[in-house]
C-alpha cells in the first residue's frame, strides 16, 4: 500500500447521536433463547459465540454481497477471534443490544469473520484499516460497497460516546448518511483506497550479511535496556525478532545479542505474562515491565516461545530457560491438546466474564491454600494485600531465593486453581499453528531426549495429515469433525517445516514424504515475481489477492515458505528449490534495513541460508551420532537419519556404510565420513 494514505472525510460523525443505555443496563440474556442466526452452523467457535445475537449475521460468502446489492445497503464486516477480550466487550455492548442490532440489520448486511479461520479476509481489510486510521487491531470493523471495496473502517467502537470516541450508533448513522447522500464520494474514496492497497512493495533480493548487520543494528536501537524486549507499552514478545537474535549469536556484528536475549527471556519468564503456576505465556503485556498481561493464551505464541527458550537454554547454558521451555510445552500438552493429537488454537482472556479471573489471587486465598508456608510464597511471587491488578495479584517473581519446596507449593496452588472456572477454549485446530507446535515438540524431544515430546509431535502430525486433509488437500482448520476452507500459504509451509523436523528427529521417512508433498504445492501460491500469495487462487469476493510478508507475531507465509524451500533444497540437493527460497526472501529485501521488525523471520531464514550444512547419518546406531547434531542450535543445517541405506531421501542416496557413519556436507561437497563424535562436532562447527 502507498505510504501516507489518508482517507478523505467522506464520513462525518456529528452531534451526540442516539441515546443509548449504558452497557450495564442490558445483558442480552433475554435473547439467548431466540432462534439462532446463520452462524449456528459455523465451524468457528468465534462465530458460534455470536449465533444468538439479534444481529442478522452472515458468514463471508458471495450471497451476502448479492443481498446487499438487492437491498442497496453497504456491507458491515466485523472481524475478530475467540480469545479477543475487546471483541467480547463490543459484542456485549452492541451486538447483544436489540436496538443497535435492529439498526445494523436495517442499514447493512452484516458479515462476521474469524480472522484465524479466514486470514485472507483479515489480511486484506486490516491493510485498509491501517491505511485509513494509522493503526489496526481487533475487533476490526469495516464498511464495504457491493464489490467488497472498503470505504470506512475502525476497530472497537463503544456503544455510546466515550473518551472522545463516537458511539457505535453515531457511526452507523454517519455511514448510512454518506451511503445515501454522497454515494459518488464513497465510491471515489473506495476506489482510491483499493488502488493504494493494490500497490505492492517492489521485489528486492535476499538480504546478505551487510543487510543483516544493518537490520540487527536497527532492531537493537529499540531494545529496552531496563525491562528487556523492544519498545514500550504494550509490549509483545516479538518472537521473530528474538529468533533472528538467537540465530545471530556469534556473529561479529551482533556483539550484544546474547545480552539482549538473556535480559528479555529472563524478564518475561519472571513476569506476569508468564503463568507462574501452570506454564505458558499470555499474548502480550499491557505495560512495559511484563507484569500485567492481556491474559489470552495463543498456541502460536507458546509454540514459538517454547523453541526460543529451548535453544537459548542450550546455546547460553541456561537451565532456567530450558525449564521454561518444558513447562510451556507441558502447558500446551495439558490444556491445548485434543485427545486425537491436534492442538487447539487458544484460551480466552476472560472467565465468568471477567478478564484474568482464573489467574489472579488475593493474599487470603493463597494463605488458605498454603497455610504456614504462605508467607514465603507470597513474598516470592510479589503478592500483597493491596494487589497489583484491580485489587488482586498477578503472580510474578520478585527476586530472591525461592522457598525450598516451591514445586510442591505450586502444585497445591494449581490444584486449588483447577476448581475455578477455566477461560473459554477456542477448540479449532489450525494447520499452520500445529506445524509450529510439531516443530517445537520434535526439536525438544530430540534435544532433551524425551520420547514423550516426540510422541506428542507424532500425534499432532498424524492429526494434521489425516483429520486436516481431505482427498489429499490440506485444509485450514478442523473442529468437531468438520473442516473449514482450503489451507493457505502459511498452513502448507509451516506444516512442511514441522514434518521435516519430525523426520530429522525420528528417522521416520513418511514425515519427509508428507513434507515434500506440501512443498511441491507451494507453486499454487506463486506470483509472477516469485513471491507468494496467501491464497492458492483468486477469490472474486476479495478486492485484491492477499499478499502477506509481515512477520509479527507469527512468521508470515512467505517467510515460512522460504524456510520450507530451503530445508527441502538441502535434503534433496535440488538447486531450483534453493533458488526459489532465495527469490521468496527477496520479497522482504527492501524492508530488511528500513523496517526490519516487519520481516524479522525473513532475516532469520536469510541468515540461516548463509551457513548451511547437509548432514546424513546412516546405521543402526544413528541416534548416538545424532546427539551431536542436536546438542547445539543449527538453524542452517538439516539432518537426514536412517538405520539402513535408503533412497527415499536424496541426501541418503548411495550411502551404504558397513557401520554407522555421519556425512557432513556443505553446498553438496562432503567431508570424510566419520563415526567419531568429537570429529563430527568439529565438522559441524567448521
N, C-alpha and C positions, 0 to 999 in steps of 0.2 A: 504494500500500500504506500502511497505517496506520503512522505513526511509532512507534518504540519497541517494535515487536512482538518478543517473545522466545519461542522455543519452550519449552514446559514440558518437564520432564525425563522424557519417556516412555522415551527410550533411555538406558540406563545401561551404561557400559563399566567393568567391574571386573576386577581381577586382572591377571595378566601375559598372559593369552590363550594361544594355542597357540604352541609353539616353532616357529620358522621359521628356515631357513638365512639367512645374511647375503646381501645382494644379489650379492656376487661369487661365490658358490658354485655358482650355476646360470646358464647363459647363455640357456637356452631354445632353443639351436641345434638340439638333437635333435628339436625339434618342427617344424622348417622343412619337413619332407617329409611331414607328416601331411596328411590330406585337409583342404583349406581349409574354414572355416566359411561361414556365409551371406554374409559380407561379400565373398566372392570376386567377386560380380557387381556390386559397388557402383561408382558413378561417382566417388566422392570418394577422392582419394589418401590422406587421413587414415584412412578406413575400410579401404582396401586395406592400409595398414600393419598392420592387426590381423587380416587374413584367416587368418593361420596361427597365431593364438593358440589355446591349448587351451580358452579360454573359448568357450562356445556363443553367440556374439553374434548379435543380430538388428539389422536396421535399424529405424528408427522406423516402426511400422505397427500397424494395428488387430489383426492376427493375433497379434502378440507379447502384447498385453494379453489376448486370448482364451485363449492358452495359460497365462498367469499365473492366470487365473480357474480354468481346468480343474485346474491343479496346486495351487491355493490357496497361492501364494507371491507375495511382493512383486516389483515390477519394480525392477531396479537400472539407473539411467540414467547413462551415462558420456559426458560431452561434452568435446570438445577440438578441436584443429585441427592440421594437418600440421606447422607450424613451431613448435609449442609444446614447449619443452625439458622442462618438468616433466611434460607428458603422456607424453613418451618415457620419462622416468625411472619413472613409475608403471607404464607398460606393461611395462618390462623387469623391474621388481621384483615385480610382482603378476600381471599378465595373462599373462606368459610362464611363471609358476611353476605347474607341473602340480597341486600340492597346493592352492594358493589358487584356481586355476581350477576344480578339482573342487568345492571348497566353494561357489564362486559358482554353478556350474551346479546344484548340489544345492539351494541355498537360494533362488535367484532366477531370474527370466527377465531376461537381461542385454541391454540395448539400447545400442548405440554410435551417437553422433550427431556429425557435423561441424558445429560452430557456424557456419561460414562458408556451408555449403550450406543449413542449416536455422536461420536466425536467429530464426524464430518460436518454435521449441522452446527455443532458447538463452535468448531474452529472458524467457520465462515462468518458467523454472526458475532462471535467475540471480536474478530477483527473490526467489524463495523462499530461495535460498542466502543472499542478503544479509539477508533478514528474520530467518532463523534464526541466522546466525553473526555478523552485523555486517560482513561483508566478502565479497568474491567473487573469482573468478579461475578459471583453467583449469590442470589438469583439473578439471572440475566433476563431483561425484559425488552423486547424489540418489536416494533410495528413494521409490517411488510405490506407491499402492494400485492396485486394478484399474480405478479410474476416472481414473487419472493424477494423483491428488492427492498432493503431496509430504508426507512426514511426518518425514523425517530427511535431512540434507544436509551436505556439506562440499566441500572441494576436493581437494588432494593428501593421500592417506594413505600413509605408508610401509608397507612390507611387515611390518616389525617395530617395536615401540615405540621411539621415538627423540625426543629433545629435548622431552619432555613430550607428544608426540603419540601417540595409541594406534596400535597396529599394525592393518593392514587386517583381519587375521583376527579381532582383538578386536571391531572394528566390525561385521563380518559376524555374529559370534555374538550381539552385543548387539541388533542389528536383528532377527535371527531370533527371539531370545527375546521381544522386545516384540511381534512379529507373532503369535507362537504363544500367548503367555500373557496379553498385555494388549491384545488386538485392539480392544476398545472405546476404550481410551485413545488408541491410534494413530489410529482414525477420528475421534475428537473433536479431536485435535491437527490432523489434516489438514483437517478442516472449518473450524477457526478460522483456519488459515493461508490457505486459499483465500479465505475471506471477507475477510481483510486484504489479500490480493493483488488482489482484485476492486475494492477502493475506489480510485478514480482521483482525482488532484488536480483540483479544480474548474476549469472553464474560465474564463479571465480575458479580458483584452483585449490587443491587440497592444501591446508596450511603446512608449511615447512617449519624447520626448527626456529628460524628467525621469527616467524609469525607466532609460534607457540610461546616463545620467550616474551614477546611483546604482550601477548594475551595474559600470561601469568602476571606480568608487572602491573597491568591494568587492574586485574582482579585483586591483587594484593593491596592495592591502594584503598579498596573498600573494606578491608578487613577491620574488624572491631578488636583492638588490642586489649580492651578491658574485659569484655564478656565473650569474645570469640564470635565466630560467624561473620556475616557480611552485611553492612548497612545497619539501620536501626530498626525500630518497631514499626509494624510487626516483623518478626524475624523468622525466616524459613531456614530449614537446614541447607537448602540448595545442594542436594546430593550430586548433581552433575558437576558442579564446581569442585566439591570435595573429592570426587572421583578423579578429576583432572589433576588436582594437587597430589593425590595419592600416587598417581602414575608419574608425577613429576619428581618424586623423591630421588635424590641422587643426581639430578641434572644441575649443571653449574649455574644455570640461570634461575634456579629455584632454591636459593640457599635457605629460605625461611619456611619452606613447605611443611617440614616436619613440625616446626613450632606452631604454625597456624592450625595444622591438623590436630595436634595434641590438645591445644587450647580449646578448639571448637568442640571436638568429640568429648573431651573431658567435661566441659561446661554443660553440654547437652545431657550427658549421662547423669550429672548431678542435679539437673534442673527439673522443674515440674513438667516439662514437655515429655520427660521420660516417666513412664508409670513405674514408680519405685517398688511397687508390690507385685504387680502382675507381668511386668515386662512390656515391651513395645513402646512406640512413640506416637504422640499426637501429631497432627499435621503441621502446626506451627505455634509459635509463641506470640501472644499479643503484645508483649513487652520486649525490650532489648536484652533482658537478662536470662531468658529461657525459663522464667518462673511460671507465668500464667499461660497455660496452653489454650488453644482452641481445641477442645477435647476430642474431636473426632479422630479416629484411627483408620488410616487407609492401608490396604495391602501393599500398594506400590511404594509408599514411604518406608514401611517396615522391611520389605524385601531388599530395597536398596541400602538402607541403613545397616541391616544385618551384615551385608557384604562389606560395607565400609569399616565397620567395627572389627569384623573378622580379619581383614587384610591389614588394617592399621595395627591391630594387635600383633600380627605376625611380623610385619615389617619393622615396627617400632618397639618390639619386645614389651608390649603392654598387656599383661594378663588380664587387667581390669577391662580392657576393651574387648578381649576375647570373651570374657564373661558376659558382657552386654550383648555381644553377637548371639551367644547361646540363648540368653533369656528372651531376646527378640524373636528368634526362630521358634522357641518353645511357645511364646505367646501366639504366634501365627498357627502353630500346630494345634494348640489347645482351643483357641477362641475363634479362629477364622477358617477352620477346615471342615469341608463337607465330608461325611462319612465315606463317600466314594473316592475321596482323594483330592478333589479340586479345592481351591482356596476361594473363600468369599471375598467380596470387594471391600467392605468397611464396617466399622461400628460407628454409631451416631455420637454426636457430642452430648445429646440430651438423654436423660432417663426420667420418666414420670413428668415430662415436660419442662425439666429444669436442667440447664447446661451444667455439666460436670458433677451432677449429684452423686453418681456412682463412685467417683474418685476421691471426693474431699472428705475430711474428718474434722470433728471437734476434738479438743483435748479430752473432754469427758468420755467421748466414745472410745478413744484409744485406751484410756485408763480402765474402762470396764472390760475391755478385751485382754489387756496385758497385765493388769493388777500391779504387783510390786515392781515389775520390770518396766513399767511405762515411762518413768521419768527419763531414763537413758535413751529410749527410742524417740520420745518427744523431742529431746534436745538434738539428737542426730538428724531428724527429719524436719527440724525447724518449726515444730508445732507450738503455737502459743494460744493463750486464752482468747485473745482478740482475733486471731486468724489472719490470713493473708489474701483471702478471696471471699468477699461477701459474707464475712463472719465465720467462715470455715477455713480449713487449712489444706492447701495443695502441698503434698509431701515433696520435699527436695532435700538433698544432702547439704548440710551447712558446713561440713568440715569436722575435723577431729576424728578420734578413734571410734569405730563402730562398736556397739555393745557386743560382748563376747558371743552371745547366742543370737546374733542378728537374724540369721537364716531361719531359725526356729520361730523367732518372734514374728517375722514377716509371714511365715506360714499361718500363724494364728490370726494375723490381720486379714490375710487372704481368705481364710475360712469364714471369718465374720463378714467380709465383703461379699462373699458368694450368696449371702442371704438377702442382699439388696436386689432391686430391680435393675437388670443389666440395660445398658444403652441399646437402642434399636440396631438390628443387624441387617445390612444390605446383603442378602444371600444369593446374589447372582455371581456367577463365575465368569470372569473376563479373561479371554485368551492371552492378551498381552501381559496383564499383570501376573497371571500364572506363569508365564515364561520367566519373569523376573524372580518369582518365588522358586521355581525349579532351579534356576542358576544359583541362587543363594544357598539353597539346601544342598545341591550337588557339590559346590565348592566347599561348604562347611563339612560335609561328610567325608570328602577326600582329604582335606587339610587336617581336620581334627580326628580323622579315622574313626568316625562314628557312623555305624551302619544304619542307625535309626534315621539320620538325616537323609542318607541315600535312599532308604525305603520310602520316606515321605516324598522325595523328589520323583521316584519311580511312579508312585501312586498318582501324583499330580500330572505326570506326563501321560500315563495311561488314560486318565480322565480327559485330558485335552485332546488326545488322538482318537478317542472313542466317542465320548459324550459331546464334545465340541466340534466334532467332524461329521458332516452329513454327506454321504455319497462322495467321499474323497475331498470335500470342500470344507475348509476351516470356517467356523462361524465366530462372530464377535463375542457372544455371551450365551450362557446357559442358566436356566433357573427352573427347578422343579420339573425336570424332564423336557423342557421346551427351550429351543434356541431362538435367538433374535434375528439378526441380519448377517449377511456375509461379512467375513472378517476384513479388517482394514490393514494398511501397511504395517503399523506397529505390531499388530497381532501376529502376522506372519514372521516378521523379523525377530521379535522378542522371543517367541516360542522356538524358533530355529536356534537362537543362541542358547537358550536353556537346554534344548535337546543335544546340541553339540557338546556342551559342558557335561551333561549327564553321561553321554558316551565316553568322554575322556575320563570321567571319574569311575566308571564301572567296566569299561571294555565291552559293553553290550552294543553290538553294531546296529540293531534295529533302530536305536535312537539316532544314530548318524544318518541312516537312510531316510527316516522321517524328516530330519532337519534339512537334508538336501532337497527333498520334495518341496518344502516350504521356500527354500532359497530360489529354486527354479521358477516359482510362481511370482517372484518379485518383478519379473518382466511385465506383468499385467499393470503395474503401477507407474511405469516409466513415462517421463515426458520427453519431449524432443531434445532437451538439453542433457538428459541423463540423470537428472534428479528425479525424485519420486513423489507422486501424488498420494494423498491419504487414501483415496478410493481407487478401486480397480477399474472403474468405468465412470463415465459422466452420469450425473443424476440431474435430470431436467428440472427438478424442483429446487435445485441449488443455483444461486446466481453465479457461482464460479466453482470450478473443481478445486476442492481444498488442497492446500499445499503447506505442510507444517514442518518447519525446521527449528522450532524453538524448544530448547532443552531445559525446561524448568516447570514443575519439579520432576517430571518424567523425561527421560530421553525421548527425543522426537522419533517419529517413524523413520525419517531419513537417517538420523544418526545410528539407530538400531540396525537399519538395513545395511549401512556401510560396515558396521561391525560384523554382522552375519556374513556378508560377502567376503570380508577379509578372512574370517575363520574358514569359510568354505574354500577360498583360494589356497590357503596354507595346507588344508587337509587333502586337497585334490591335485594340487600343482597346476591348476587351470589359471593361466596368467590373465585370461579375459575377465575372470571374476575379480582379480586384484585391480585391474584397470577400471572396472565398474565401481568398485569400492572407492577408489581414489576420485573418480568422477562425481560420485554422490557426495563425498566430503567437500567437493568444490562448491556445493550449494551454500555452504557456510563460509566460504573463503573470504568474502568481503566483510563479513561481520566479525571475523575472528579477532581482529585487533581493535575494531571500533566498539563493538558491543559483545565482548566475549562471554558474559554471563548468559546471553541468549543462546549460545551454541556450545556450551561447555562440554557436553558429551561428544560432540563432533571433535573438539580439541583433544579429548581423551583418546578417542579412536585414532585420530591422526598421529598422536604421539606413539601409540602402540604400533602403528603401521611402520614407523621409522626404525623399529627394533624388534624384528620378527624372528621367531625360531619355529622350526617344524621338528617335533620330537616323536619318534616311533619307538615303542618298546614291545618286543616280541619274545614270548617264552612263558613257561609255567609260573615263573617267579616274578612276573612283570610288576606286581604290586610293590615288591621290595625296592625296585628302581624308581617306581612312580612316586614313592615318598619324597625322593629328592626333588622331583618336579614340583610337587605340591607344598614343599617347605618354604617357598617364597612366592611373592606375588609376581606373576609373569604375564601381564595382560597382552603382550605381543606374541605369545607363544601358544601353540596348540599341541595337544598330546593325543597320539593315536596308539592305544594299547591293545594287545591281543595275547591270549595264552597260546595261540598257534598261528602258523602262517595263513594269511588270507588276502584275497584281492578285493574284498568288498570296499575297503577304504584305500584309495590310490596311494596314500602315503605309506601303507604297509605292503604294497605290491612288490613281489620279488624278494622280500626279506624272509629267509628261511634259515635262521641260525640254529646250530645244534644245542646251544644253551641260551639262556635268557640274555638278551643284549639290548642296549639302548643306542639309537641312531639319532644324533643331533645334527640338524641341517639348518642352513640359513640361505635363503634365496635358492633353495633346492641344491645347494652344494653342501655335502655332508662331511663331518669329521669322522675319524675312525670309530667304529662301534666299540662300545665298552660295557663291561659288566661291573665296573668298579664305581662305587657311589661317590668317592672323592673326585675321581676323574670326570664323572658325569656332572657333578656340581660345577666344576671348573669350565666344562664345555658350555653349560647353560649360562654361566656368568660372563663368558668371554665375548 
